Amino acid sequence: MEKENGKKYYIVREKAVPEVLQKVVEAKRLLELGQAETVQEAIARVGISRSSFYKYKDDIFPVREEAEGKTLTCILQIEDCPGLLSSVLKTIAAFHGNILTIHQSIPVNGIATLTLSVRLRSDRGDEAAMATAMKEMEGVHYLKILE
């Protein structure tokens, strides 16, 4: 149990979650994936009432989706200068990115290739803003993000 803003949170196994809450999660998933255009369509497909959906929609979510987020591979060409790699890593941290792997080649003609695997939490990280911030850094010559 973890407290955040005076609220208690619990992690329970799916079999312990009432069916109505599981259906709320499914309705939210249908809406997020565009498989249902309206709340009415989503709740009709999963078989719950509109009031049940609105009563619980902000209180239930799958832990895996919130915690894991999106994994990206970032390829950069950077100048071989002191502190630049550190600045790139600080930028990723500022956007709530978690470094999974990192590899930097030996610099050739003062330029090194940097490959990073980064996990951005879907509820906190902003991939586009992070990429823009890194591209604008002095000493970064190239940036490509693979998903």
Secondary structure as UniProt FT lines:
FT   STRAND          2..4
FT   TURN            5..6
FT   STRAND          7..9
FT   HELIX           14..16
FT   HELIX           19..32
FT   TURN            33..34
FT   HELIX           39..46
FT   HELIX           50..56
FT   TURN            57..59
FT   HELIX           63..68
FT   STRAND          70..79
FT   TURN            82..83
FT   HELIX           84..94
FT   TURN            95..96
FT   STRAND          97..104
FT   TURN            109..110
FT   STRAND          111..120
FT   TURN            122..124
FT   HELIX           127..135
FT   TURN            138..139
FT   STRAND          140..146
//
